[in-house]
Amino acid sequence: MMKFANQQVVFMARVLALCVAGYNGSLFAAPHSSGGAAEKREFAVTSAPKDSTHPFYGQGSKMGLVVDGAQGKTLVLTRGVEYTFNVNTGPMHDFYFSTSPVGQGAMTITEGVTGQFTYRGVVEFAPGASTPDVVYYGCRNHKNMGGKIYIVDKGQAAPVESASAPAAPADTEGSSAPPPVTPSAMEAQVKQKIDFANMLVNVSKGAQRISASSNAQAKEMLGSARGHLDASRTALAAGDVGKAQTEVDESLKLVSTAARMVPSDSQEVSDPKFKYNELLDAIKTFESSYKQHRDRLGAKKGTAANTLDTKKFQDALAQARSHADAGQYDEANKSLMSAQRMVTSALGALLNAETVVYDKNFATPAEEYEYELARYKSYEELIPLAIEQKNPPANTVEKMRELAEKAKTIHGEAVQQAARKDYATAIGNLQDATMQLQRALMIAGVN
């Protein structure tokens, strides 16, 4: 009976909104009754590209949160009632509650909330007496993805916004907006993404699983991800930063989707013979990638870089084949894992040697601040992707998030300092914040 009453409220509110479309004011819905303290209400939260129905369409991120199939849906919750949000928004979009319409990790609500800052899981929210009358749900990593929540007492009428578009929200991160990102700073950010995408499609465990699997679709997606990565590099070299960003984003999307199609807990992995073939195929991929990078860097620098002990590597492979021929797959796998560590370590060393050294001859402190801000953001975006791709243990994830939260706090201070034109202090803090994110990535195994 209570469920019907809630649906009736929403239906009537929509009818009223349609009847007065274009009127710039507020309507009032019937009270959103809770039915009782034990009542629970569930919402399904996903993400999708914004369309014109989203309340923040054209503002902030191009992606938006979708609640029960409606973009940026306005909710009415009752104090004393516990609500469940089943979240599946993708690794880039951590769901949380805030007093800010902007989101992006600012002004977090913690009282009565459990499980937030997740992109896949259950979040519970029980508004209490101290919960503000208006709050928001949003994404920790991006701006203006969510929507508004009215918090009401039992029996209280709640305002429902008209169909007219909302006014642009103020950015609450500082007393004035930070300088806009210049093309040079955007280029630095894209370069960081390319470096990370290169690791995902060539070195990560997810790429290894895909290459060794029998999933033709996942393999095709991995190949396409590598193609988009190459296209991104080409576009960046030609000075088309926008196309480079589009291509590398598509590469990251494809490799993430492909990795989820070949889960690490596959039953086949427990079979030592399957594991042997999986490792052998992955090692061939890594060895080929290593040789390509070694030859390319050698041609660029005039000398052939070599970070792999080739004899030791080949001996480990020969030993593995000998054990496999005798049916001793557990022993064979130990030798293959040793060979894999050698080649991935060597490949990582090559890629580290290729790390871009950015030009830091900035015309003004504001420009340097802008660069460091873009650099911070590029690392921040890698944290959820690293968790998704590397799948580290729970204690490692906890430590990563602890470092990410510390970085976010320092970043917030830097934004406020920049708003006061104290760029020297802001730059130092941003560099410190970025270092915290780098530490978080390192403990997940991202070099």
Secondary structure by P-SEA (a helix, b strand, c coil): caaaaaaaaaaaaaaaaaaaccccbbbbccccccccccbbbbbbbbccccccccccccccccbbbbccccccbbbbbbccbbbbbbccccccbbbbcccccccccccccccccccccccbbbbbbbbccccccbbbbbcccccccbbbbbbbcccbbbbbbcccccccccccccccccccccaaaaaaaaaaaaaaaaaaacccaaaaaaaacccaaaaaaaaaaaaaaaaaaaaaaacaaaaaaaaaaaaaaaaaaaaaaccccccccccaaaaaaaaaaaaaaaaaaaaaaaaaaaaaacbbbbccaaaaaaaaaaaaaaaaaacaaaaaaaaaaaaaaaaaaaaaaaaaaaccccccccccaaaaaaaaaaaaaaaaaaaaaaaaaccccaaaaaaaaaaaaaaaaaaaaaaaaaaacaaaaaaaaaaaaaaaaaaaaaaaccc
